[in-house]
Amino acid sequence: MRWARKCAVFTALLVGTVAISAACWFKQEEVEFSFDNRTEFLLCYYPSPEDAVAAPCLQELKAQATTVWVPGCGSGPGVERNRITVILTVKEDGRQIYNRIEECRGWQDSDGTFVIEQQGDDFVVTDSLSDAIPSP
């Protein structure tokens, strides 16, 4: 009976260790993006250049509103180095106003905030990343 109890404890520890390891291995990383659209235009958010070209505007950023999207970075070891794309267009004419690719960790560390403003016919998108504003 003593051997059976030790075997049961060992098995429970082994199963627990495997479960915790699997959970860490397959941990899903995400980024929370907050888009503050201060313009009078409906904008579109795309997670890839292919989507921006081929897909309809499924992720809309309403005018004069803040919209939050939470894209996944992937799962498994090294997921923080996966690259995440943010493309913004004007829904009305498809004009691209922002395009940036950064590693998941960079977006997470930046707090993922975007402020979109209009100056005349131009749009100015300011992100919370530490370097200069990218051009579209």
C-alpha contacts under 8 A as a table, 3 or more apart, distances in Angstrom:
res1	aa1	res2	aa2	distance
1	M	4	A	5.10
1	M	5	R	6.32
2	R	5	R	5.21
2	R	6	K	6.37
3	W	6	K	5.17
3	W	7	C	6.10
4	A	7	C	5.01
4	A	8	A	6.11
5	R	8	A	5.05
5	R	9	V	6.23
6	K	9	V	5.14
6	K	10	F	6.06
7	C	10	F	5.08
7	C	11	T	6.03
8	A	11	T	5.07
8	A	12	A	6.11
9	V	12	A	5.09
9	V	13	L	6.17
10	F	13	L	5.14
10	F	14	L	6.07
11	T	14	L	5.00
11	T	15	V	6.03
12	A	15	V	5.18
12	A	16	G	6.04
13	L	16	G	5.05
13	L	17	T	6.05
14	L	17	T	5.14
14	L	18	V	6.17
15	V	18	V	5.13
15	V	19	A	6.08
16	G	19	A	5.08
16	G	20	I	6.14
17	T	20	I	5.22
17	T	21	S	6.03
18	V	21	S	5.07
18	V	22	A	6.01
19	A	22	A	5.12
19	A	23	A	6.14
20	I	23	A	5.05
20	I	24	C	6.25
21	S	24	C	5.16
21	S	25	W	6.04
22	A	25	W	4.92
22	A	26	F	6.03
23	A	26	F	5.31
23	A	27	K	5.74
24	C	27	K	5.12
24	C	76	G	7.47
25	W	75	S	7.35
25	W	76	G	4.70
25	W	77	P	6.02
26	F	75	S	5.11
26	F	76	G	4.60
26	F	77	P	7.79
27	K	75	S	5.34
27	K	76	G	6.03
28	Q	72	G	7.07
28	Q	73	C	7.21
28	Q	74	G	5.82
28	Q	75	S	4.53
28	Q	76	G	7.34
29	E	72	G	5.87
29	E	73	C	5.21
29	E	74	G	5.97
29	E	75	S	6.20
29	E	79	V	7.04
29	E	80	E	7.47
30	E	70	V	6.34
30	E	71	P	5.78
30	E	72	G	4.23
30	E	73	C	5.27
30	E	74	G	7.62
30	E	104	C	7.81
30	E	108	Q	7.94
31	V	70	V	5.47
31	V	71	P	5.76
31	V	72	G	6.36
31	V	73	C	7.03
31	V	104	C	7.02
31	V	107	W	6.64
31	V	108	Q	5.56
31	V	112	G	7.19
32	E	68	V	6.90
32	E	69	W	6.01
32	E	70	V	4.49
32	E	71	P	6.95
32	E	108	Q	7.41
32	E	111	D	7.35
32	E	112	G	6.08
33	F	68	V	5.55
33	F	69	W	5.26
33	F	70	V	6.06
33	F	71	P	7.98
33	F	111	D	7.46
33	F	112	G	4.54
33	F	113	T	5.84
33	F	114	F	7.52
34	S	66	T	6.67
34	S	67	T	5.79
34	S	68	V	4.50
34	S	69	W	6.67
34	S	112	G	6.14
34	S	113	T	4.84
34	S	114	F	6.11
35	F	61	L	7.20
35	F	66	T	5.38
35	F	67	T	5.16
35	F	68	V	6.24
35	F	113	T	6.17
35	F	114	F	4.81
35	F	115	V	6.12
35	F	116	I	7.38
36	D	64	Q	7.56
36	D	65	A	6.07
36	D	66	T	4.32
36	D	67	T	6.64
36	D	113	T	7.72
36	D	114	F	5.98
36	D	115	V	4.77
36	D	116	I	6.05
37	N	43	L	7.98
37	N	61	L	6.74
37	N	62	K	6.89
37	N	63	A	5.74
37	N	64	Q	5.40
37	N	65	A	5.52
37	N	66	T	6.02
37	N	67	T	7.89
37	N	115	V	6.23
37	N	116	I	4.87
37	N	117	E	6.75
38	R	63	A	6.56
38	R	64	Q	4.72
38	R	65	A	6.81
38	R	115	V	7.23
38	R	116	I	5.70
38	R	117	E	5.21
38	R	118	Q	7.54
39	T	63	A	5.63
39	T	64	Q	5.79
39	T	116	I	6.83
39	T	117	E	5.51
39	T	118	Q	5.81
40	E	63	A	4.95
40	E	64	Q	6.30
41	F	62	K	7.26
41	F	63	A	5.11
41	F	90	V	6.92
41	F	91	K	7.66
41	F	92	E	7.81
42	L	60	E	6.79
42	L	61	L	5.88
42	L	62	K	4.99
42	L	63	A	5.17
42	L	90	V	6.41
42	L	91	K	5.71
42	L	92	E	7.30
43	L	60	E	5.76
43	L	61	L	4.91
43	L	62	K	6.54
43	L	63	A	7.45
43	L	88	L	6.72
43	L	89	T	5.63
43	L	90	V	4.58
43	L	91	K	5.04
44	C	57	C	5.58
44	C	58	L	7.41
44	C	59	Q	5.78
44	C	60	E	4.67
44	C	61	L	5.80
44	C	88	L	5.51
44	C	89	T	5.18
44	C	90	V	6.23
44	C	91	K	5.76
45	Y	57	C	7.44
45	Y	58	L	7.98
45	Y	59	Q	5.46
45	Y	60	E	6.31
45	Y	61	L	7.06
45	Y	86	V	6.92
45	Y	87	I	5.75
45	Y	88	L	4.81
45	Y	89	T	6.80
46	Y	49	P	7.42
46	Y	51	D	6.05
46	Y	52	A	5.60
46	Y	57	C	7.92
46	Y	59	Q	7.13
46	Y	85	T	7.78
46	Y	86	V	6.12
46	Y	87	I	5.07
46	Y	88	L	6.44
47	P	51	D	6.85
47	P	52	A	7.82
47	P	84	I	7.17
47	P	85	T	5.16
47	P	86	V	5.34
47	P	87	I	6.42
48	S	51	D	5.27
48	S	52	A	6.37
48	S	85	T	5.61
48	S	86	V	6.98
48	S	87	I	6.94
49	P	52	A	5.01
49	P	53	V	6.34
49	P	87	I	7.32
50	E	53	V	5.28
50	E	54	A	6.02
50	E	55	A	7.73
51	D	54	A	5.17
51	D	55	A	4.84
51	D	56	P	7.99
52	A	55	A	6.00
52	A	56	P	7.90
52	A	87	I	7.22
55	A	58	L	7.67
57	C	60	E	6.32
57	C	91	K	6.98
61	L	65	A	7.40
61	L	66	T	7.43
61	L	67	T	5.90
62	K	65	A	5.63
62	K	66	T	7.50
62	K	67	T	7.32
73	C	79	V	6.46
73	C	80	E	7.22
73	C	82	N	6.28
73	C	83	R	7.56
73	C	84	I	6.83
73	C	104	C	5.95
74	G	79	V	5.89
74	G	82	N	7.35
75	S	79	V	5.66
76	G	79	V	5.81
78	G	81	R	5.73
78	G	82	N	7.40
79	V	82	N	5.32
79	V	104	C	7.43
80	E	103	E	6.65
80	E	104	C	5.03
80	E	105	R	4.90
81	R	103	E	5.09
81	R	104	C	5.88
81	R	105	R	6.56
82	N	103	E	5.38
82	N	104	C	5.64
83	R	101	I	6.31
83	R	102	E	5.33
83	R	103	E	4.18
83	R	104	C	5.75
84	I	101	I	5.55
84	I	102	E	5.57
84	I	103	E	5.89
84	I	104	C	5.87
84	I	107	W	7.98
85	T	99	N	7.33
85	T	100	R	5.77
85	T	101	I	4.36
85	T	102	E	6.72
86	V	98	Y	7.46
86	V	99	N	5.72
86	V	100	R	5.40
86	V	101	I	6.42
87	I	96	Q	7.32
87	I	97	I	7.72
87	I	98	Y	5.43
87	I	99	N	4.42
87	I	100	R	6.60
88	L	96	Q	5.91
88	L	97	I	5.65
88	L	98	Y	4.99
88	L	99	N	6.59
89	T	94	G	5.53
89	T	95	R	5.25
89	T	96	Q	4.20
89	T	97	I	5.43
89	T	98	Y	7.04
90	V	93	D	5.95
90	V	94	G	5.13
90	V	95	R	5.28
90	V	96	Q	6.55
90	V	97	I	7.20
91	K	94	G	5.29
91	K	95	R	7.63
96	Q	99	N	7.54
96	Q	136	P	6.26
97	I	123	F	6.36
97	I	124	V	7.64
97	I	125	V	7.40
97	I	135	S	7.85
97	I	136	P	5.18
98	Y	125	V	6.67
98	Y	134	P	7.37
98	Y	135	S	6.63
98	Y	136	P	4.51
99	N	134	P	7.36
99	N	135	S	7.34
99	N	136	P	5.33
100	R	134	P	6.99
102	E	106	G	6.25
102	E	107	W	6.63
103	E	106	G	5.28
103	E	107	W	6.59
104	C	107	W	5.29
104	C	108	Q	6.17
105	R	108	Q	4.92
105	R	109	D	5.95
106	G	109	D	5.16
106	G	110	S	6.13
106	G	129	L	7.58
107	W	110	S	5.11
107	W	111	D	6.52
107	W	112	G	5.60
107	W	129	L	7.22
108	Q	111	D	5.53
108	Q	112	G	6.48
109	D	112	G	7.88
110	S	113	T	7.57
110	S	128	S	5.42
110	S	129	L	5.14
110	S	130	S	7.30
111	D	128	S	6.61
112	G	127	D	7.16
112	G	128	S	6.08
112	G	129	L	7.66
113	T	127	D	5.72
113	T	128	S	5.33
114	F	125	V	6.62
114	F	126	T	5.59
114	F	127	D	4.44
114	F	128	S	6.52
115	V	125	V	5.67
115	V	126	T	5.19
115	V	127	D	6.50
116	I	123	F	6.89
116	I	124	V	5.79
116	I	125	V	4.53
116	I	126	T	6.54
117	E	123	F	5.73
117	E	124	V	5.23
117	E	125	V	6.46
118	Q	121	D	6.98
118	Q	122	D	5.77
118	Q	123	F	4.44
118	Q	124	V	6.00
119	Q	122	D	5.25
119	Q	123	F	6.07
119	Q	124	V	7.14
120	G	123	F	7.94
125	V	133	I	7.52
126	T	133	I	6.23
127	D	133	I	7.03
129	L	132	A	7.98
